[in-house]
Amino acid sequence: MQCDKEKFYAVNRYLSSSFRHLGRLIGRHPLYFVIIPFLFTTLAAFGLLRLQVIKDTEYLFVPPHGRTLKARSDIEKLFPENATDFDFTRMTRLNGLNIIIVTPKDGGTMIREYVFDELQMLNEKILNAKIKWNRQNITYPLEMNSSHINMDAIDLGGVSTDENCFITDFHAVRLFYFVDYHNSSKQEIAKKWKKEIFKIVSQNSFNHIHVSLLNSISIDSEVDNIFENIVWHIIIGGTSMITFASVTCLTKDWVTSKPLIGISGCISSTFAVVTASGLLLLCGMKYSGGNTIIPFIVAG
């Protein structure tokens, strides 16, 4: 039985007819199809005024219903934290944790007096860190329901021992600093204090020790650096894409060459991204730095 090919061209004929009518309508009323989309994009662009980049690493990279979060929730139920009887081994979040790792710049041993002098200097700077909260000066450690946190939580790294398991040398020191974050006001205080510690570690340099800080602020700053470092890549990539789109619309005939179509395609994609992003932000959608690549995906 011979196949009727005409039946298979029904969709093609319908689409061709539809685009033909659309093209005729645009050709007769071009300003409507330029001004109206431009106005709509302009109105939607006001949503960009509500742009707030989400820096929470957990929100960006962990599924909201992932197995990791469920496991953490189960651990917190079985081994809950208690601010009045604090045990840092039960901490499952970075909110109240600040870790500083100190190593000698020359890679040698930590057991040197001038190295420990700078280590003590660093510790005093952190303990004396002050922030403003409700017009009061707050000095670490924060009060945690009148309980006491041991500030001597120190770990040693690169440890060497003798035959009797006594420490003879070590090459790194890890310091832990904890803050209470079990309600909204304490979380704000902890966030301010961590920013202050991050500033102290970033702005102070030492002659003999190298200092590394790990807390949620330092992780968020690394996320910021990632997107700051790709700005020039975005500019170069955008320029290359527009050039490529224009060149691909060129032919050997000056009449049929239409490089402006390629540029118009890139502009149209940009307007589409601005419109969609603006509408989503107006609807309360959160924005992450990774969305920077969306214009390139749409244009591609």
N, C-alpha and C positions, 0 to 999 in steps of 0.2 A: 504494500500500500504506500503510495507516494505521499510524503509529508507536505502539507500545505504551508509553505514558508510565509505566506502573507499573514498568517495568524501570529507568527512570532515577531512580526514587525509592528504589532499594534501599539505596544508600549513606546517604541521608538517614534512612531508617527504621532502619538498623543503628546509626548514631550516636545518634539520638534514644533508641533503646532502651538503648544502653550508658550514656548520660548519665542516663537515668531510673533505672537500677539503681544507678549510682554515687551519685546524689543520695539515693536511698532508704537506701543503706548509710551515707552521711555523716549523714543525719538520725537514724538509729537509734544510731549510735556516734560522736557528734560529738567527744568528748574524744580518741579515738584519732587523729583527723585534725587535731587542734590540738597535742597534746602531742608526738606522734612527730616531725612536721616541725620543731617548735620545738627538740627535743633534737638532731635531726640538724643543724640550722642552728648550734646552739650548739657542737657538736663540730667542725663544719667551720670555725667562726669562729676556732678556735685557730690555724688556718693564717695568720691575719692577723698573728700574733705574729712570723712570719718575713718580714713585709713589708719589703722593701728597694727603694726606688724607683730605677729605672735612669735615670741622668742622661746617659749617653753619647749625644751628639747623633747620632753616626754610626750607632749601633745603632738609635736611634729612627726615623730618617728615611731611611736608605739600605738597600735590599734586600740581604740577605746574599749573594745571588748576582748582584747587579746589575752592569751594564756598567762603572760607575765603579770599583768595587773590582777588577774584572778588569784594567782599564786601569792602575790604580795598581800592581797586582801585576806586570804586565809591565814597567812603568817601573822598579820596584825591582829586577827581575832584570837589566835592561839597564844601569841606572845605580845600582848599589848604594851605600849609604852606608858610609863607612869612618871609624870613630872615631879611628883613628890618623892619617888624612889627611883631615880634615874639610872638606867643601865644602857650605855651607848651600844652594846652588842645587839640590842633589840631595834635599833634604828633601821628603817627600810627606805627612807627617803633622804634626799639631799637638802631638804628645806632648812633643817637646823644644823647641818654638818658643814664644818670648814676644815679642810685638811691642808696642811703645809708640809712640804717635803724639802729638807735642807741638805745640800751636798756641797763638799768643798769644790771650789772652782778649779783647783789644780788636780782633782781626782784622787787626792791622797786621803789620809786618815782624818777622821773627825776628832781624834783624841789629841788636840792641840789647844793650848790656852787661848790664843788669839781667835781661833775658830769658835770656841765656846763663848768668848766674849761677844762676838757678833751674833751668835745664836741667842744669847741672853738679851742683847739689844733689840733684836727682832721681836722676841717674846714680850718685852716691856712695851714696845710700840703698839702691839696688838692689844695687850691688856689695858693700855691707856687710851684706846680708841674711843671717841665720844661721838654721839649723834644727837640730833635735836628731835624730841618727840613730845608733843603737847606742851611746848615751851619749857621742857625740862632737859637737863643734861643727863644722859644715861651712859654709864661706863660699864664695860664688860668686866665680870660676867653679869648677865641679867639675873634678876631675882626670879627664882622658880619656886614659888610657894614656900619661901624661907628654907628650901633645901640647899644642900651644898653640892657643887659639881667639882670633882677632882680635876684640877688643871694640869696635873702632871701625867696625863695620858700620853706617853711617849713610846714610839716604836723605833727600833734600830734596824738599819739595813746594811747589807754587805758585811755581816758579822763574821769574825774569826774567833775561834775558841781554842783553848789548850786541851790537853789530854783529860783534864778534870772537868771539861765543859764550862770553864769560866771564860768570860769574854776577854779577849786580848786586844781586839780592834774592831772598829765598825766605820762605815763610809757614808752613812746617811742617817738622818734623824727625821722622824715623822711626828708632827704635832697635831693634836686634835683639839678643836674648839667647838663647843656645843652651845646652841641657843634654843630656848623654848619657842615653839611655833604652834601650840595646840589650840589657839583661837585666832580670829581674824586680826585683832590688834597686835598680838605678839608676832604674827606673821609679817605684818608691816614693819615692826621694830626689827625683826630678824633680817628682813630684806635690806633695810637701811644700814644695819650694822655690817652686813656682808659686802655692801657696796663700799663702805668705809675701809674695810679690811682689804678689799681688792685694790683700792686706791693706794693704801699704804704699801702693799707689796709691789705694786707697779711703779710707784714713784721713788721708792727708796732703793738705792744700790749699795752693795757691800763689797769690800775688797777681797774677802776670802771665801765667801759662801755664795752659792746659787740657790735661789728660793723659787719653788713651784707651788702654786695655789690651786686647789680644787674645791669649788663649790658651784652652786647653780649660776651665780653671776659670771664666774670665769667660763663656764660652758656656754652660756648665752653670748658672751663676748666673742668666743670662737666662732659661733654661728654667724654673728655679725661680720666677722672678718672674712668668712667664706664669700658672702655676697658682695662685700666691699671689693674683694680682690677680683671679682668677675665683671666689674663695671666696664672696664676697657674691653673685655672680651665681648660684652653685649654690644658696645658701640661698633667695634670692628665687625662683629657678626651681622649686625643690622645693616651696615653699609654694604657689606659683601652680598647680602641677600637682595637688597634693592638693585645693586649692579647686575647681579645674575639674572633677576627677573626682567630687567630692561634688555639685557643682551639676548636672552632667549626669545624675545619678541622681535628681533631684527632679522631681516632677510636681505638678499642681494638687490631686491627691488625697493627703491625709495618710497614707492606708493604703498606697498603692502607692509612695510616696516612700521611697527607701532610700539616703540619703546615706552610710550606713556602708559600703555595698558599694563605693563609690568609694574611701573611705579604706582599706578592706580590700585592694582591688586594689593600691594603692600600697605597703602594708605587705608584701603577698605578693611583689611585685616586688623590694622591698628585701631580703627574706629570700632570694629566689632568687639575687640578685647576691652577697650575703654568702656563701651556701653554695657557689656556683660558684667565687668568688674564693678562698675558704678552701681548697677542695679542690685547686685549681690550684697555690696556693702550697705546700701540703703535698707536692705532686708535684714541686716544684722549678721551677715556672714563674716567669719574671721578670715584674716589674710595672713599668709605665711610668705617668707622670702622666696621659697621655691617656686611661687607663682610667676617669678620673673621670666621663666622660660616659655610661658604660655604664648606670648606673641610670636615666637619663632615656630612653635608647633602649628599655630593657626595659619601663619603665612606659608609654612611648608606645605 
